[in-house]
């Protein structure tokens, strides 16, 4: 863990903590643990007047806006349950939070996330969410490519497998930014923004 700095205008970006995702089995942390830690970070960011971005994935009922293309893993079929794309209550409902709806893995492509961050002078993002190797990693890669400093709260994210989570945390994230625990990020936030 090597979190060294948080810029004066750092935003928290929370990936896919929504009804239809957080209940799925996750490793190495449960959905409830990821929600709790992400909510702790969100409360601290709000208290310091820093942006909180809640990203959700959603699709039209007919699937017309889903990512096309052939894959080897079959995509789930059928209608999604009502409310599956709603942000969890522990994070939703705060005035001033930014909500971004995406239709693919990463939160930058096809959304206004970059515009929302740049208008607020954001130069760094702290990422949390589910799944580590999918939505979080895709967003971290794009953030890095967009020139943001990237910090990853590794105990405020989880995946479908511990191996996928570990691969992202140990091999990919150190090339995209800095990693740290929720406690480490909260401590640095208090030091640099009080």
C-alpha positions as CSV (number, residue, x, y, z in Angstrom):
1,X,0.0,0.0,0.0
2,X,1.6,3.2,-1.2
3,X,-0.9,6.1,-0.9
4,X,1.3,9.2,-0.7
5,X,-0.9,12.1,-1.5
6,X,-4.4,13.4,-2.2
7,X,-4.8,16.4,-4.4
8,X,-6.8,19.5,-3.1
9,X,-9.5,18.6,-5.6
10,X,-9.9,14.8,-5.3
11,X,-13.2,13.1,-6.0
12,X,-14.5,9.8,-4.7
13,X,-15.9,7.6,-7.6
14,X,-18.0,4.6,-6.4
15,X,-18.6,1.9,-9.1
16,X,-21.8,-0.1,-9.3
17,X,-22.9,-0.3,-5.7
18,X,-26.5,-1.0,-6.7
19,X,-29.2,-3.3,-5.7
20,X,-28.7,-5.9,-8.5
21,X,-24.9,-6.2,-7.9
22,X,-24.1,-6.0,-4.2
23,X,-26.0,-9.1,-3.2
24,X,-24.0,-11.4,-5.5
25,X,-21.2,-13.4,-3.9
26,X,-18.0,-11.4,-3.8
27,X,-14.4,-12.1,-2.6
28,X,-12.3,-11.2,-0.7
29,X,-14.9,-8.8,0.8
30,X,-18.6,-9.1,1.0
31,X,-20.9,-6.6,-0.7
32,X,-21.9,-5.3,2.8
33,X,-18.2,-4.7,3.7
34,X,-17.6,-2.8,0.4
35,X,-20.7,-0.7,1.0
36,X,-19.7,0.2,4.6
37,X,-16.2,1.2,3.6
38,X,-17.4,3.2,0.5
39,X,-20.0,5.0,2.7
40,X,-17.3,5.9,5.2
41,X,-15.2,7.4,2.4
42,X,-18.2,9.2,0.9
43,X,-19.1,10.7,4.3
44,X,-15.6,12.0,4.7
45,X,-15.4,13.4,1.2
46,X,-18.7,15.2,1.7
47,X,-17.6,16.6,5.0
48,X,-14.5,18.1,3.3
49,X,-16.6,19.5,0.5
50,X,-15.1,17.1,-2.1
51,X,-17.1,15.5,-4.9
52,X,-18.7,12.1,-4.6
53,X,-19.6,10.4,-7.8
54,X,-22.0,7.4,-7.7
55,X,-21.7,5.3,-10.9
56,X,-24.4,2.8,-11.8
57,X,-24.8,0.5,-14.7
58,X,-28.2,0.3,-16.4
59,X,-29.7,-0.8,-19.7
60,X,-32.9,-0.2,-21.6
61,X,-35.5,-2.9,-21.2
62,X,-34.9,-4.1,-24.7
63,X,-31.1,-4.2,-24.3
64,X,-30.6,-1.8,-27.2
65,X,-28.0,0.1,-25.3
66,X,-26.0,-2.9,-24.1
67,X,-22.5,-3.4,-25.3
68,X,-22.6,-5.4,-28.6
69,X,-20.0,-7.9,-29.7
70,X,-19.3,-11.5,-29.5
71,X,-17.9,-13.0,-26.3
72,X,-17.0,-16.5,-25.1
73,X,-19.0,-16.0,-21.9
74,X,-22.7,-16.1,-22.5
75,X,-24.6,-12.9,-21.4
76,X,-27.5,-13.3,-19.1
77,X,-30.8,-13.3,-20.8
78,X,-34.2,-12.1,-19.9
79,X,-35.5,-9.1,-18.2
80,X,-33.7,-7.6,-15.3
81,X,-35.7,-7.2,-12.0
82,X,-37.2,-3.9,-11.2
83,X,-34.9,-1.6,-9.2
84,X,-31.7,-3.7,-9.9
85,X,-29.9,-0.5,-11.1
86,X,-30.7,1.6,-8.0
87,X,-27.8,2.9,-5.9
88,X,-27.8,1.3,-2.4
89,X,-29.5,3.3,0.3
90,X,-26.3,3.7,2.3
91,X,-24.9,5.9,-0.5
92,X,-27.9,7.4,-2.2
93,X,-29.9,10.5,-1.4
94,X,-27.2,13.1,-0.6
95,X,-27.6,16.5,-2.2
96,X,-24.6,17.5,-4.3
97,X,-23.5,13.9,-5.2
98,X,-23.1,13.3,-8.9
99,X,-24.8,10.2,-10.4
100,X,-23.4,8.8,-13.6
101,X,-25.2,6.1,-15.6
102,X,-23.0,3.9,-17.7
103,X,-23.9,1.1,-20.2
104,X,-20.5,-0.7,-20.3
105,X,-17.8,-1.7,-17.8
106,X,-15.9,1.6,-17.5
107,X,-17.5,4.8,-16.2
108,X,-15.8,7.2,-18.7
109,X,-16.8,5.8,-22.1
110,X,-20.2,7.1,-23.3
111,X,-20.9,9.2,-20.1
112,X,-20.3,12.7,-18.9
113,X,-18.0,11.7,-16.0
114,X,-14.9,13.4,-17.4
115,X,-16.9,16.7,-18.0
116,X,-18.4,16.5,-14.5
117,X,-14.9,16.0,-12.9
118,X,-13.1,18.7,-15.0
119,X,-15.8,21.3,-14.3
120,X,-15.1,20.8,-10.6
121,X,-11.4,21.1,-11.1
122,X,-10.8,17.5,-10.1
123,X,-7.3,16.2,-10.7
124,X,-7.4,12.9,-8.7
125,X,-10.0,10.2,-8.1
126,X,-10.3,7.6,-5.4
127,X,-12.0,4.5,-6.6
128,X,-14.2,1.9,-4.8
129,X,-16.8,-0.6,-5.9
130,X,-17.7,-3.9,-7.5
131,X,-16.2,-5.7,-9.4
132,X,-12.5,-5.0,-8.9
133,X,-11.4,-6.6,-12.2
134,X,-14.3,-5.3,-14.3
135,X,-15.9,-1.9,-13.6
136,X,-13.3,-0.6,-11.2
137,X,-10.3,-1.7,-13.3
138,X,-11.9,-0.4,-16.5
139,X,-12.6,3.0,-14.9
140,X,-9.1,3.1,-13.3
141,X,-7.5,2.5,-16.7
142,X,-9.5,5.2,-18.4
143,X,-8.9,7.7,-15.5
144,X,-5.2,7.1,-15.9
145,X,-5.4,7.6,-19.7
146,X,-7.4,10.8,-19.1
147,X,-4.5,12.1,-16.9
148,X,-6.1,11.8,-13.5
149,X,-4.1,10.7,-10.5
150,X,-5.7,7.4,-9.4
151,X,-6.0,6.0,-5.9
152,X,-7.6,2.7,-5.3
153,X,-9.2,1.8,-1.9
154,X,-8.4,-1.9,-2.1
155,X,-10.6,-3.0,0.8
156,X,-13.6,-1.0,-0.5
157,X,-13.8,-3.2,-3.6
158,X,-14.4,-6.8,-4.3
159,X,-14.9,-9.3,-7.2
160,X,-16.5,-12.6,-8.1
161,X,-13.2,-14.3,-7.3
162,X,-10.4,-13.6,-4.9
163,X,-7.9,-14.4,-7.7
164,X,-9.4,-11.7,-10.1
165,X,-9.3,-9.1,-7.2
166,X,-5.7,-10.0,-6.4
167,X,-4.6,-9.8,-10.0
168,X,-6.0,-6.3,-10.3
169,X,-4.7,-5.1,-6.9
170,X,-1.2,-6.7,-7.2
171,X,-0.4,-6.5,-11.0
172,X,-2.6,-3.8,-12.6
173,X,-3.3,-1.1,-10.1
174,X,0.3,-0.3,-9.2
175,X,0.8,0.6,-12.9
176,X,-2.2,3.0,-12.9
177,X,-1.9,4.7,-9.6
178,X,-1.5,4.2,-5.8
179,X,-3.3,1.7,-3.6
180,X,-4.3,1.8,0.0
181,X,-6.9,0.8,2.6
182,X,-9.9,2.8,3.5
183,X,-8.3,3.7,6.8
184,X,-5.1,4.9,5.1
185,X,-7.1,7.1,2.7
186,X,-9.3,8.5,5.5
187,X,-6.1,9.3,7.5
188,X,-4.5,11.1,4.6
189,X,-7.7,12.9,3.8
190,X,-7.9,14.2,7.3
191,X,-4.2,15.3,7.3
192,X,-4.4,17.1,3.9
193,X,-7.9,18.7,4.1
194,X,-8.3,19.8,7.7
